[in-house]
């Protein structure tokens, strides 16, 4: 699964640690999601969508599409 | 996200820190009572059976408390950390079962000239869990 987390975070000038704190996960988890090594659960994806005021599809994309 | 809240530890981070400290504390207490149970009869209370039974029961009860605190600690981890722990536990359980029984077989059929001690299995479990957690963490970096 691809995602735009890194771009969205950079646009807001947030660090990984700040995003991790906002989503209540570790910085390592944010790093793994940004690198596509870990796919977040639906609740975490919804939380990210709420934080960025976007829909889940605008942040996460299925790599087969 | 405001500038004030940017570097302040969140409730989740504080909780995680608290859970880790609590796990460290209860593990230390359990290990100390383990030492007390093993060395107390010989060095502290001259093999008094009542005190030995109390020490064994205390060690067992504190072991249960440590397990509960560990569950609380794992529940407090985020989803990726929980997955790393779950994988490490699965690897540890599987390997401990087959290595433990193979080790026991070696003793039973006299292929090793020493006793297969339970402590060897515990050391193996600890090292396997540590290695699996390290590899799991690295895989997500």
N, CA and C atoms of all chains as a GROMACS GRO file, in nm:
protein
  618
    1UNK      N    1   0.084  -0.120   0.000
    1UNK     CA    2   0.000   0.000   0.000
    1UNK      C    3   0.088   0.126   0.000
    2UNK      N    4   0.060   0.215  -0.094
    2UNK     CA    5   0.136   0.341  -0.100
    2UNK      C    6   0.066   0.445  -0.011
    3UNK      N    7   0.138   0.545   0.029
    3UNK     CA    8   0.073   0.652   0.106
    3UNK      C    9   0.147   0.784   0.089
    4UNK      N   10   0.073   0.891   0.120
    4UNK     CA   11   0.129   1.026   0.103
    4UNK      C   12   0.165   1.089   0.237
    5UNK      N   13   0.181   1.006   0.336
    5UNK     CA   14   0.204   1.056   0.471
    5UNK      C   15   0.326   1.150   0.479
    6UNK      N   16   0.433   1.109   0.413
    6UNK     CA   17   0.557   1.188   0.420
    6UNK      C   18   0.536   1.327   0.357
    7UNK      N   19   0.467   1.329   0.244
    7UNK     CA   20   0.442   1.456   0.174
    7UNK      C   21   0.352   1.545   0.259
    8UNK      N   22   0.244   1.486   0.310
    8UNK     CA   23   0.149   1.564   0.392
    8UNK      C   24   0.216   1.619   0.517
    9UNK      N   25   0.303   1.538   0.574
    9UNK     CA   26   0.374   1.580   0.694
    9UNK      C   27   0.470   1.694   0.660
   10UNK      N   28   0.541   1.679   0.549
   10UNK     CA   29   0.638   1.782   0.508
   10UNK      C   30   0.567   1.914   0.475
   11UNK      N   31   0.451   1.904   0.414
   11UNK     CA   32   0.373   2.024   0.380
   11UNK      C   33   0.338   2.105   0.506
   12UNK      N   34   0.318   2.034   0.613
   12UNK     CA   35   0.282   2.100   0.740
   12UNK      C   36   0.404   2.129   0.828
   13UNK      N   37   0.521   2.089   0.778
   13UNK     CA   38   0.646   2.109   0.851
   13UNK      C   39   0.646   2.038   0.987
   14UNK      N   40   0.591   1.917   0.987
   14UNK     CA   41   0.590   1.836   1.110
   14UNK      C   42   0.703   1.734   1.103
   15UNK      N   43   0.757   1.700   1.218
   15UNK     CA   44   0.857   1.592   1.223
   15UNK      C   45   0.783   1.460   1.241
   16UNK      N   46   0.855   1.351   1.221
   16UNK     CA   47   0.795   1.218   1.243
   16UNK      C   48   0.748   1.205   1.388
   17UNK      N   49   0.829   1.260   1.478
   17UNK     CA   50   0.796   1.250   1.621
   17UNK      C   51   0.666   1.325   1.652
   18UNK      N   52   0.648   1.441   1.588
   18UNK     CA   53   0.525   1.519   1.612
   18UNK      C   54   0.403   1.447   1.555
   19UNK      N   55   0.419   1.388   1.436
   19UNK     CA   56   0.306   1.314   1.379
   19UNK      C   57   0.276   1.191   1.464
   20UNK      N   58   0.382   1.125   1.510
   20UNK     CA   59   0.364   1.007   1.595
   20UNK      C   60   0.287   1.044   1.722
   21UNK      N   61   0.324   1.157   1.780
   21UNK     CA   62   0.255   1.201   1.902
   21UNK      C   63   0.108   1.230   1.874
   22UNK      N   64   0.081   1.293   1.759
   22UNK     CA   65  -0.058   1.326   1.724
   22UNK      C   66  -0.142   1.201   1.699
   23UNK      N   67  -0.078   1.096   1.645
   23UNK     CA   68  -0.152   0.973   1.614
   23UNK      C   69  -0.141   0.869   1.727
   24UNK      N   70  -0.069   0.904   1.832
   24UNK     CA   71  -0.048   0.816   1.947
   24UNK      C   72   0.014   0.683   1.908
   25UNK      N   73   0.121   0.691   1.829
   25UNK     CA   74   0.202   0.574   1.796
   25UNK      C   75   0.349   0.613   1.813
   26UNK      N   76   0.438   0.516   1.795
   26UNK     CA   77   0.580   0.549   1.808
   26UNK      C   78   0.633   0.612   1.679
   27UNK      N   79   0.746   0.682   1.690
   27UNK     CA   80   0.807   0.744   1.572
   27UNK      C   81   0.848   0.636   1.472
   28UNK      N   82   0.892   0.521   1.524
   28UNK     CA   83   0.934   0.410   1.438
   28UNK      C   84   0.817   0.360   1.352
   29UNK      N   85   0.698   0.364   1.409
   29UNK     CA   86   0.579   0.320   1.335
   29UNK      C   87   0.549   0.416   1.220
   30UNK      N   88   0.561   0.546   1.246
   30UNK     CA   89   0.540   0.646   1.140
   30UNK      C   90   0.642   0.625   1.029
   31UNK      N   91   0.767   0.602   1.069
   31UNK     CA   92   0.874   0.579   0.972
   31UNK      C   93   0.843   0.455   0.886
   32UNK      N   94   0.799   0.348   0.950
   32UNK     CA   95   0.767   0.223   0.877
   32UNK      C   96   0.649   0.244   0.782
   33UNK      N   97   0.549   0.321   0.825
   33UNK     CA   98   0.433   0.347   0.738
   33UNK      C   99   0.477   0.431   0.619
   34UNK      N  100   0.555   0.535   0.644
   34UNK     CA  101   0.601   0.622   0.535
   34UNK      C  102   0.683   0.544   0.432
   35UNK      N  103   0.762   0.448   0.479
   35UNK     CA  104   0.845   0.369   0.387
   35UNK      C  105   0.768   0.254   0.323
   36UNK      N  106   0.641   0.239   0.360
   36UNK     CA  107   0.559   0.132   0.304
   36UNK      C  108   0.592  -0.006   0.360
   37UNK      N  109   0.662  -0.008   0.474
   37UNK     CA  110   0.698  -0.137   0.533
   37UNK      C  111   0.592  -0.189   0.628
   38UNK      N  112   0.503  -0.100   0.670
   38UNK     CA  113   0.395  -0.142   0.761
   38UNK      C  114   0.266  -0.074   0.718
   39UNK      N  115   0.162  -0.154   0.702
   39UNK     CA  116   0.031  -0.099   0.666
   39UNK      C  117  -0.050  -0.075   0.792
   40UNK      N  118  -0.098   0.048   0.812
   40UNK     CA  119  -0.173   0.076   0.935
   40UNK      C  120  -0.310   0.008   0.936
   41UNK      N  121  -0.365  -0.008   1.054
   41UNK     CA  122  -0.500  -0.063   1.067
   41UNK      C  123  -0.601   0.044   1.021
   42UNK      N  124  -0.725   0.002   1.002
   42UNK     CA  125  -0.828   0.099   0.963
   42UNK      C  126  -0.845   0.210   1.067
   43UNK      N  127  -0.854   0.177   1.197
   43UNK     CA  128  -0.867   0.287   1.295
   43UNK      C  129  -0.754   0.389   1.287
   44UNK      N  130  -0.630   0.340   1.265
   44UNK     CA  131  -0.518   0.434   1.256
   44UNK      C  132  -0.525   0.516   1.127
   45UNK      N  133  -0.569   0.452   1.018
   45UNK     CA  134  -0.584   0.524   0.891
   45UNK      C  135  -0.691   0.632   0.905
   46UNK      N  136  -0.801   0.600   0.972
   46UNK     CA  137  -0.908   0.699   0.995
   46UNK      C  138  -0.855   0.815   1.081
   47UNK      N  139  -0.775   0.782   1.179
   47UNK     CA  140  -0.719   0.884   1.267
   47UNK      C  141  -0.630   0.980   1.188
   48UNK      N  142  -0.548   0.922   1.098
   48UNK     CA  143  -0.461   1.005   1.013
   48UNK      C  144  -0.546   1.092   0.921
   49UNK      N  145  -0.652   1.033   0.867
   49UNK     CA  146  -0.740   1.108   0.776
   49UNK      C  147  -0.804   1.226   0.850
   50UNK      N  148  -0.847   1.202   0.972
   50UNK     CA  149  -0.908   1.309   1.053
   50UNK      C  150  -0.806   1.419   1.081
   51UNK      N  151  -0.684   1.377   1.112
   51UNK     CA  152  -0.578   1.474   1.144
   51UNK      C  153  -0.546   1.564   1.024
   52UNK      N  154  -0.537   1.503   0.906
   52UNK     CA  155  -0.504   1.580   0.786
   52UNK      C  156  -0.628   1.638   0.718
   53UNK      N  157  -0.745   1.609   0.773
   53UNK     CA  158  -0.873   1.656   0.716
   53UNK      C  159  -0.886   1.613   0.569
   54UNK      N  160  -0.855   1.485   0.546
   54UNK     CA  161  -0.865   1.427   0.412
   54UNK      C  162  -0.938   1.293   0.423
   55UNK      N  163  -0.972   1.236   0.308
   55UNK     CA  164  -1.032   1.102   0.315
   55UNK      C  165  -0.918   0.999   0.317
   56UNK      N  166  -0.949   0.878   0.360
   56UNK     CA  167  -0.846   0.773   0.366
   56UNK      C  168  -0.784   0.751   0.228
   57UNK      N  169  -0.870   0.750   0.125
   57UNK     CA  170  -0.821   0.726  -0.012
   57UNK      C  171  -0.724   0.834  -0.059
   58UNK      N  172  -0.738   0.953  -0.004
   58UNK     CA  173  -0.646   1.061  -0.044
   58UNK      C  174  -0.508   1.043   0.019
   59UNK      N  175  -0.501   0.963   0.125
   59UNK     CA  176  -0.371   0.940   0.192
   59UNK      C  177  -0.312   0.804   0.153
   60UNK      N  178  -0.398   0.702   0.154
   60UNK     CA  179  -0.350   0.566   0.126
   60UNK      C  180  -0.406   0.514  -0.006
   61UNK      N  181  -0.318   0.456  -0.086
   61UNK     CA  182  -0.363   0.398  -0.214
   61UNK      C  183  -0.317   0.253  -0.225
   62UNK      N  184  -0.408   0.172  -0.281
   62UNK     CA  185  -0.375   0.033  -0.306
   62UNK      C  186  -0.272   0.028  -0.418
   63UNK      N  187  -0.165  -0.044  -0.400
   63UNK     CA  188  -0.058  -0.047  -0.501
   63UNK      C  189  -0.100  -0.115  -0.630
   64UNK      N  190  -0.208  -0.194  -0.626
   64UNK     CA  191  -0.252  -0.263  -0.748
   64UNK      C  192  -0.326  -0.169  -0.842
   65UNK      N  193  -0.370  -0.053  -0.790
   65UNK     CA  194  -0.442   0.042  -0.876
   65UNK      C  195  -0.344   0.131  -0.954
   66UNK      N  196  -0.220   2.082   1.536
   66UNK     CA  197  -0.105   2.072   1.625
   66UNK      C  198  -0.048   2.212   1.652
   67UNK      N  199  -0.049   2.255   1.777
   67UNK     CA  200   0.003   2.388   1.807
   67UNK      C  201   0.150   2.378   1.848
   68UNK      N  202   0.221   2.492   1.845
   68UNK     CA  203   0.362   2.491   1.882
   68UNK      C  204   0.384   2.446   2.026
   69UNK      N  205   0.286   2.481   2.114
   69UNK     CA  206   0.298   2.444   2.255
   69UNK      C  207   0.296   2.294   2.276
   70UNK      N  208   0.214   2.226   2.194
   70UNK     CA  209   0.196   2.082   2.215
   70UNK      C  210   0.295   1.999   2.134
   71UNK      N  211   0.373   2.064   2.046
   71UNK     CA  212   0.460   1.992   1.956
   71UNK      C  213   0.559   1.898   2.024
   72UNK      N  214   0.628   1.946   2.128
   72UNK     CA  215   0.731   1.863   2.189
   72UNK      C  216   0.693   1.809   2.327
   73UNK      N  217   0.571   1.833   2.367
   73UNK     CA  218   0.526   1.786   2.497
   73UNK      C  219   0.488   1.637   2.484
   74UNK      N  220   0.536   1.551   2.579
   74UNK     CA  221   0.497   1.410   2.567
   74UNK      C  222   0.345   1.393   2.577
   75UNK      N  223   0.289   1.312   2.489
   75UNK     CA  224   0.145   1.292   2.490
   75UNK      C  225   0.107   1.194   2.600
   76UNK      N  226  -0.023   1.180   2.621
   76UNK     CA  227  -0.073   1.088   2.723
   76UNK      C  228  -0.028   0.946   2.689
   77UNK      N  229  -0.032   0.911   2.558
   77UNK     CA  230   0.009   0.776   2.515
   77UNK      C  231   0.156   0.752   2.546
   78UNK      N  232   0.241   0.853   2.518
   78UNK     CA  233   0.385   0.839   2.543
   78UNK      C  234   0.413   0.826   2.692
   79UNK      N  235   0.341   0.906   2.772
   79UNK     CA  236   0.360   0.900   2.918
   79UNK      C  237   0.317   0.763   2.971
   80UNK      N  238   0.204   0.715   2.918
   80UNK     CA  239   0.150   0.585   2.960
   80UNK      C  240   0.248   0.473   2.924
   81UNK      N  241   0.306   0.483   2.802
   81UNK     CA  242   0.401   0.382   2.754
   81UNK      C  243   0.524   0.378   2.845
   82UNK      N  244   0.571   0.496   2.881
   82UNK     CA  245   0.688   0.507   2.969
   82UNK      C  246   0.657   0.446   3.106
   83UNK      N  247   0.538   0.478   3.156
   83UNK     CA  248   0.495   0.428   3.287
   83UNK      C  249   0.484   0.275   3.285
   84UNK      N  250   0.423   0.222   3.177
   84UNK     CA  251   0.407   0.076   3.166
   84UNK      C  252   0.542   0.004   3.160
   85UNK      N  253   0.638   0.065   3.088
   85UNK     CA  254   0.771   0.004   3.075
   85UNK      C  255   0.841   0.004   3.211
   86UNK      N  256   0.831   0.116   3.281
   86UNK     CA  257   0.895   0.126   3.413
   86UNK      C  258   0.832   0.025   3.510
   87UNK      N  259   0.700   0.012   3.502
   87UNK     CA  260   0.626  -0.080   3.588
   87UNK      C  261   0.668  -0.225   3.560
   88UNK      N  262   0.684  -0.258   3.432
   88UNK     CA  263   0.726  -0.393   3.393
   88UNK      C  264   0.867  -0.421   3.444
   89UNK      N  265   0.954  -0.322   3.432
   89UNK     CA  266   1.091  -0.336   3.482
   89UNK      C  267   1.092  -0.360   3.633
   90UNK      N  268   1.009  -0.284   3.704
   90UNK     CA  269   1.003  -0.295   3.850
   90UNK      C  270   0.954  -0.434   3.893
   91UNK      N  271   0.841  -0.479   3.835
   91UNK     CA  272   0.784  -0.609   3.876
   91UNK      C  273   0.871  -0.726   3.833
   92UNK      N  274   0.943  -0.710   3.721
   92UNK     CA  275   1.034  -0.816   3.678
   92UNK      C  276   1.151  -0.826   3.776
   93UNK      N  277   1.201  -0.710   3.818
   93UNK     CA  278   1.311  -0.707   3.916
   93UNK      C  279   1.267  -0.772   4.047
   94UNK      N  280   1.147  -0.736   4.093
   94UNK     CA  281   1.096  -0.792   4.218
   94UNK      C  282   1.084  -0.945   4.207
   95UNK      N  283   1.031  -0.991   4.092
   95UNK     CA  284   1.014  -1.135   4.072
   95UNK      C  285   1.150  -1.206   4.071
   96UNK      N  286   1.247  -1.147   4.002
   96UNK     CA  287   1.381  -1.208   3.997
   96UNK      C  288   1.443  -1.214   4.137
   97UNK      N  289   1.421  -1.107   4.215
   97UNK     CA  290   1.477  -1.104   4.351
   97UNK      C  291   1.413  -1.212   4.439
   98UNK      N  292   1.280  -1.229   4.424
   98UNK     CA  293   1.214  -1.334   4.506
   98UNK      C  294   1.254  -1.474   4.457
   99UNK      N  295   1.289  -1.483   4.329
   99UNK     CA  296   1.340  -1.610   4.275
   99UNK      C  297   1.473  -1.646   4.343
  100UNK      N  298   1.558  -1.544   4.357
  100UNK     CA  299   1.687  -1.564   4.424
  100UNK      C  300   1.664  -1.597   4.572
  101UNK      N  301   1.567  -1.528   4.632
  101UNK     CA  302   1.536  -1.552   4.774
  101UNK      C  303   1.488  -1.697   4.793
  102UNK      N  304   1.402  -1.744   4.702
  102UNK     CA  305   1.349  -1.880   4.711
  102UNK      C  306   1.461  -1.984   4.695
  103UNK      N  307   1.556  -1.955   4.609
  103UNK     CA  308   1.663  -2.052   4.583
  103UNK      C  309   1.773  -2.051   4.688
  104UNK      N  310   1.809  -1.930   4.735
  104UNK     CA  311   1.922  -1.922   4.828
  104UNK      C  312   1.880  -1.904   4.974
  105UNK      N  313   1.756  -1.858   4.996
  105UNK     CA  314   1.707  -1.835   5.132
  105UNK      C  315   1.716  -1.956   5.223
  106UNK      N  316   1.664  -2.073   5.179
  106UNK     CA  317   1.666  -2.190   5.268
  106UNK      C  318   1.807  -2.223   5.320
  107UNK      N  319   1.907  -2.206   5.236
  107UNK     CA  320   2.044  -2.242   5.274
  107UNK      C  321   2.115  -2.131   5.353
  108UNK      N  322   2.094  -2.007   5.310
  108UNK     CA  323   2.173  -1.898   5.369
  108UNK      C  324   2.099  -1.808   5.467
  109UNK      N  325   1.964  -1.809   5.463
  109UNK     CA  326   1.892  -1.714   5.548
  109UNK      C  327   1.808  -1.779   5.659
  110UNK      N  328   1.741  -1.890   5.632
  110UNK     CA  329   1.653  -1.943   5.736
  110UNK      C  330   1.677  -2.092   5.765
  111UNK      N  331   1.793  -2.139   5.740
  111UNK     CA  332   1.837  -2.273   5.778
  111UNK      C  333   1.734  -2.382   5.745
  112UNK      N  334   1.688  -2.381   5.621
  112UNK     CA  335   1.595  -2.483   5.569
  112UNK      C  336   1.463  -2.494   5.646
  113UNK      N  337   1.418  -2.385   5.708
  113UNK     CA  338   1.286  -2.386   5.773
  113UNK      C  339   1.179  -2.405   5.665
  114UNK      N  340   1.104  -2.515   5.675
  114UNK     CA  341   1.013  -2.551   5.566
  114UNK      C  342   0.900  -2.449   5.546
  115UNK      N  343   0.848  -2.396   5.659
  115UNK     CA  344   0.739  -2.298   5.649
  115UNK      C  345   0.784  -2.175   5.571
  116UNK      N  346   0.902  -2.125   5.606
  116UNK     CA  347   0.954  -2.006   5.536
  116UNK      C  348   0.983  -2.035   5.389
  117UNK      N  349   1.027  -2.157   5.362
  117UNK     CA  350   1.055  -2.196   5.223
  117UNK      C  351   0.926  -2.199   5.142
  118UNK      N  352   0.820  -2.257   5.201
  118UNK     CA  353   0.689  -2.263   5.132
  118UNK      C  354   0.638  -2.120   5.106
  119UNK      N  355   0.651  -2.034   5.208
  119UNK     CA  356   0.607  -1.894   5.192
  119UNK      C  357   0.684  -1.828   5.076
  120UNK      N  358   0.816  -1.853   5.072
  120UNK     CA  359   0.899  -1.792   4.967
  120UNK      C  360   0.858  -1.842   4.828
  121UNK      N  361   0.827  -1.973   4.818
  121UNK     CA  362   0.786  -2.031   4.689
  121UNK      C  363   0.653  -1.969   4.645
  122UNK      N  364   0.558  -1.960   4.740
  122UNK     CA  365   0.425  -1.904   4.708
  122UNK      C  366   0.436  -1.756   4.672
  123UNK      N  367   0.520  -1.684   4.746
  123UNK     CA  368   0.539  -1.541   4.719
  123UNK      C  369   0.598  -1.521   4.578
  124UNK      N  370   0.697  -1.603   4.546
  124UNK     CA  371   0.760  -1.594   4.413
  124UNK      C  372   0.658  -1.624   4.304
  125UNK      N  373   0.573  -1.724   4.328
  125UNK     CA  374   0.470  -1.761   4.230
  125UNK      C  375   0.370  -1.646   4.212
  126UNK      N  376   0.323  -1.591   4.326
  126UNK     CA  377   0.225  -1.482   4.320
  126UNK      C  378   0.282  -1.360   4.249
  127UNK      N  379   0.408  -1.328   4.278
  127UNK     CA  380   0.471  -1.213   4.214
  127UNK      C  381   0.496  -1.239   4.065
  128UNK      N  382   0.516  -1.366   4.030
  128UNK     CA  383   0.528  -1.405   3.889
  128UNK      C  384   0.398  -1.377   3.815
  129UNK      N  385   0.285  -1.411   3.880
  129UNK     CA  386   0.154  -1.383   3.818
  129UNK      C  387   0.135  -1.234   3.799
  130UNK      N  388   0.174  -1.155   3.901
  130UNK     CA  389   0.162  -1.009   3.891
  130UNK      C  390   0.247  -0.958   3.773
  131UNK      N  391   0.367  -1.015   3.758
  131UNK     CA  392   0.455  -0.973   3.648
  131UNK      C  393   0.390  -1.003   3.513
  132UNK      N  394   0.322  -1.118   3.503
  132UNK     CA  395   0.254  -1.154   3.377
  132UNK      C  396   0.143  -1.052   3.348
  133UNK      N  397   0.066  -1.016   3.451
  133UNK     CA  398  -0.042  -0.918   3.433
  133UNK      C  399   0.014  -0.782   3.388
  134UNK      N  400   0.124  -0.741   3.450
  134UNK     CA  401   0.186  -0.614   3.413
  134UNK      C  402   0.240  -0.620   3.270
  135UNK      N  403   0.291  -0.739   3.231
  135UNK     CA  404   0.340  -0.756   3.094
  135UNK      C  405   0.225  -0.744   2.994
  136UNK      N  406   0.109  -0.802   3.028
  136UNK     CA  407  -0.008  -0.792   2.940
  136UNK      C  408  -0.047  -0.645   2.923
  137UNK      N  409  -0.047  -0.573   3.035
  137UNK     CA  410  -0.080  -0.430   3.033
  137UNK      C  411   0.020  -0.354   2.945
  138UNK      N  412   0.148  -0.391   2.957
  138UNK     CA  413   0.252  -0.326   2.877
  138UNK      C  414   0.230  -0.351   2.728
  139UNK      N  415   0.199  -0.475   2.692
  139UNK     CA  416   0.178  -0.509   2.550
  139UNK      C  417   0.053  -0.439   2.496
  140UNK      N  418  -0.053  -0.433   2.577
  140UNK     CA  419  -0.174  -0.364   2.534
  140UNK      C  420  -0.149  -0.215   2.510
  141UNK      N  421  -0.051  -0.161   2.579
  141UNK     CA  422  -0.019  -0.018   2.568
  141UNK      C  423   0.070   0.015   2.449
  142UNK      N  424   0.123  -0.089   2.382
  142UNK     CA  425   0.210  -0.064   2.267
  142UNK      C  426   0.126  -0.024   2.146
  143UNK      N  427   0.188   0.038   2.046
  143UNK     CA  428   0.111   0.068   1.925
  143UNK      C  429   0.102  -0.057   1.838
  144UNK      N  430   0.025  -0.050   1.729
  144UNK     CA  431  -0.005  -0.172   1.653
  144UNK      C  432   0.118  -0.237   1.588
  145UNK      N  433   0.216  -0.159   1.546
  145UNK     CA  434   0.335  -0.220   1.487
  145UNK      C  435   0.420  -0.288   1.595
  146UNK      N  436   0.432  -0.221   1.708
  146UNK     CA  437   0.508  -0.280   1.818
  146UNK      C  438   0.442  -0.409   1.866
  147UNK      N  439   0.308  -0.410   1.869
  147UNK     CA  440   0.236  -0.531   1.910
  147UNK      C  441   0.263  -0.645   1.812
  148UNK      N  442   0.267  -0.612   1.682
  148UNK     CA  443   0.293  -0.715   1.581
  148UNK      C  444   0.434  -0.772   1.598
  149UNK      N  445   0.531  -0.685   1.626
  149UNK     CA  446   0.668  -0.732   1.647
  149UNK      C  447   0.673  -0.828   1.766
  150UNK      N  448   0.604  -0.789   1.874
  150UNK     CA  449   0.601  -0.873   1.994
  150UNK      C  450   0.532  -1.005   1.967
  151UNK      N  451   0.420  -1.001   1.893
  151UNK     CA  452   0.345  -1.123   1.863
  151UNK      C  453   0.431  -1.220   1.782
  152UNK      N  454   0.500  -1.167   1.680
  152UNK     CA  455   0.589  -1.251   1.599
  152UNK      C  456   0.700  -1.311   1.685
  153UNK      N  457   0.759  -1.228   1.771
  153UNK     CA  458   0.868  -1.275   1.857
  153UNK      C  459   0.818  -1.384   1.952
  154UNK      N  460   0.697  -1.366   2.005
  154UNK     CA  461   0.640  -1.466   2.096
  154UNK      C  462   0.613  -1.597   2.022
  155UNK      N  463   0.562  -1.586   1.899
  155UNK     CA  464   0.533  -1.705   1.819
  155UNK      C  465   0.660  -1.783   1.790
  156UNK      N  466   0.765  -1.711   1.751
  156UNK     CA  467   0.893  -1.776   1.720
  156UNK      C  468   0.949  -1.842   1.846
  157UNK      N  469   0.941  -1.767   1.959
  157UNK     CA  470   0.994  -1.819   2.085
  157UNK      C  471   0.919  -1.944   2.129
  158UNK      N  472   0.787  -1.940   2.122
  158UNK     CA  473   0.706  -2.055   2.164
  158UNK      C  474   0.737  -2.177   2.078
  159UNK      N  475   0.738  -2.157   1.947
  159UNK     CA  476   0.763  -2.268   1.855
  159UNK      C  477   0.900  -2.329   1.874
  160UNK      N  478   1.002  -2.242   1.874
  160UNK     CA  479   1.140  -2.293   1.888
  160UNK      C  480   1.164  -2.356   2.025
  161UNK      N  481   1.105  -2.295   2.129
  161UNK     CA  482   1.124  -2.350   2.264
  161UNK      C  483   1.065  -2.490   2.274
  162UNK      N  484   0.951  -2.508   2.210
  162UNK     CA  485   0.886  -2.640   2.214
  162UNK      C  486   0.974  -2.745   2.147
  163UNK      N  487   1.017  -2.717   2.024
  163UNK     CA  488   1.093  -2.821   1.954
  163UNK      C  489   1.236  -2.835   2.007
  164UNK      N  490   1.299  -2.723   2.040
  164UNK     CA  491   1.436  -2.732   2.093
  164UNK      C  492   1.433  -2.795   2.233
  165UNK      N  493   1.334  -2.755   2.314
  165UNK     CA  494   1.320  -2.809   2.450
  165UNK      C  495   1.301  -2.960   2.450
  166UNK      N  496   1.213  -3.008   2.363
  166UNK     CA  497   1.186  -3.152   2.358
  166UNK      C  498   1.304  -3.229   2.297
  167UNK      N  499   1.369  -3.170   2.198
  167UNK     CA  500   1.488  -3.235   2.140
  167UNK      C  501   1.598  -3.246   2.246
  168UNK      N  502   1.614  -3.138   2.322
  168UNK     CA  503   1.715  -3.134   2.429
  168UNK      C  504   1.684  -3.241   2.534
  169UNK      N  505   1.555  -3.252   2.568
  169UNK     CA  506   1.512  -3.353   2.665
  169UNK      C  507   1.538  -3.494   2.611
  170UNK      N  508   1.509  -3.514   2.482
  170UNK     CA  509   1.535  -3.645   2.420
  170UNK      C  510   1.682  -3.682   2.426
  171UNK      N  511   1.767  -3.583   2.402
  171UNK     CA  512   1.912  -3.607   2.406
  171UNK      C  513   1.954  -3.658   2.544
  172UNK      N  514   1.889  -3.603   2.648
  172UNK     CA  515   1.918  -3.646   2.785
  172UNK      C  516   1.865  -3.787   2.809
  173UNK      N  517   1.738  -3.810   2.768
  173UNK     CA  518   1.672  -3.939   2.791
  173UNK      C  519   1.749  -4.053   2.723
  174UNK      N  520   1.794  -4.031   2.601
  174UNK     CA  521   1.864  -4.139   2.529
  174UNK      C  522   2.016  -4.135   2.551
  175UNK      N  523   2.056  -4.054   2.651
  175UNK     CA  524   2.197  -4.047   2.692
  175UNK      C  525   2.294  -4.006   2.581
  176UNK      N  526   2.252  -3.913   2.499
  176UNK     CA  527   2.343  -3.862   2.396
  176UNK      C  528   2.423  -3.742   2.447
  177UNK      N  529   2.382  -3.690   2.563
  177UNK     CA  530   2.462  -3.584   2.628
  177UNK      C  531   2.498  -3.634   2.767
  178UNK      N  532   2.616  -3.597   2.814
  178UNK     CA  533   2.658  -3.650   2.944
  178UNK      C  534   2.634  -3.553   3.060
  179UNK      N  535   2.529  -3.470   3.047
  179UNK     CA  536   2.486  -3.384   3.158
  179UNK      C  537   2.334  -3.376   3.155
  180UNK      N  538   2.274  -3.327   3.265
  180UNK     CA  539   2.127  -3.319   3.273
  180UNK      C  540   2.073  -3.202   3.194
  181UNK      N  541   1.962  -3.226   3.124
  181UNK     CA  542   1.893  -3.117   3.052
  181UNK      C  543   1.817  -3.034   3.156
  182UNK      N  544   1.878  -2.922   3.196
  182UNK     CA  545   1.820  -2.838   3.301
  182UNK      C  546   1.715  -2.744   3.242
  183UNK      N  547   1.610  -2.715   3.321
  183UNK     CA  548   1.505  -2.623   3.277
  183UNK      C  549   1.562  -2.482   3.257
  184UNK      N  550   1.667  -2.450   3.338
  184UNK     CA  551   1.727  -2.316   3.326
  184UNK      C  552   1.788  -2.294   3.187
  185UNK      N  553   1.838  -2.402   3.126
  185UNK     CA  554   1.894  -2.390   2.990
  185UNK      C  555   1.785  -2.349   2.892
  186UNK      N  556   1.666  -2.407   2.912
  186UNK     CA  557   1.552  -2.374   2.824
  186UNK      C  558   1.510  -2.228   2.844
  187UNK      N  559   1.510  -2.184   2.970
  187UNK     CA  560   1.471  -2.045   3.000
  187UNK      C  561   1.571  -1.948   2.935
  188UNK      N  562   1.699  -1.981   2.943
  188UNK     CA  563   1.802  -1.896   2.878
  188UNK      C  564   1.779  -1.895   2.727
  189UNK      N  565   1.751  -2.013   2.672
  189UNK     CA  566   1.726  -2.022   2.527
  189UNK      C  567   1.605  -1.936   2.488
  190UNK      N  568   1.497  -1.945   2.570
  190UNK     CA  569   1.376  -1.866   2.542
  190UNK      C  570   1.406  -1.716   2.544
  191UNK      N  571   1.481  -1.674   2.645
  191UNK     CA  572   1.514  -1.532   2.659
  191UNK      C  573   1.594  -1.481   2.540
  192UNK      N  574   1.695  -1.561   2.500
  192UNK     CA  575   1.780  -1.519   2.388
  192UNK      C  576   1.702  -1.520   2.256
  193UNK      N  577   1.615  -1.621   2.240
  193UNK     CA  578   1.534  -1.629   2.118
  193UNK      C  579   1.440  -1.508   2.109
  194UNK      N  580   1.376  -1.476   2.222
  194UNK     CA  581   1.282  -1.363   2.225
  194UNK      C  582   1.353  -1.231   2.194
  195UNK      N  583   1.470  -1.215   2.254
  195UNK     CA  584   1.548  -1.092   2.229
  195UNK      C  585   1.588  -1.082   2.082
  196UNK      N  586   1.639  -1.193   2.027
  196UNK     CA  587   1.682  -1.193   1.886
  196UNK      C  588   1.565  -1.167   1.793
  197UNK      N  589   1.452  -1.234   1.819
  197UNK     CA  590   1.334  -1.219   1.733
  197UNK      C  591   1.280  -1.076   1.740
  198UNK      N  592   1.283  -1.015   1.858
  198UNK     CA  593   1.237  -0.877   1.872
  198UNK      C  594   1.331  -0.783   1.796
  199UNK      N  595   1.462  -0.808   1.808
  199UNK     CA  596   1.561  -0.724   1.739
  199UNK      C  597   1.543  -0.734   1.587
  200UNK      N  598   1.530  -0.857   1.537
  200UNK     CA  599   1.515  -0.876   1.392
  200UNK      C  600   1.382  -0.815   1.344
  201UNK      N  601   1.276  -0.837   1.423
  201UNK     CA  602   1.145  -0.781   1.388
  201UNK      C  603   1.149  -0.629   1.381
  202UNK      N  604   1.215  -0.567   1.476
  202UNK     CA  605   1.226  -0.420   1.479
  202UNK      C  606   1.305  -0.372   1.357
  203UNK      N  607   1.414  -0.442   1.327
  203UNK     CA  608   1.499  -0.404   1.212
  203UNK      C  609   1.424  -0.416   1.080
  204UNK      N  610   1.339  -0.518   1.070
  204UNK     CA  611   1.265  -0.540   0.945
  204UNK      C  612   1.171  -0.424   0.912
  205UNK      N  613   1.128  -0.351   1.012
  205UNK     CA  614   1.036  -0.240   0.988
  205UNK      C  615   1.108  -0.105   0.979
  206UNK      N  616   1.240  -0.107   0.987
  206UNK     CA  617   1.314   0.021   0.983
  206UNK      C  618   1.336   0.068   0.839
   0.00000   0.00000   0.00000
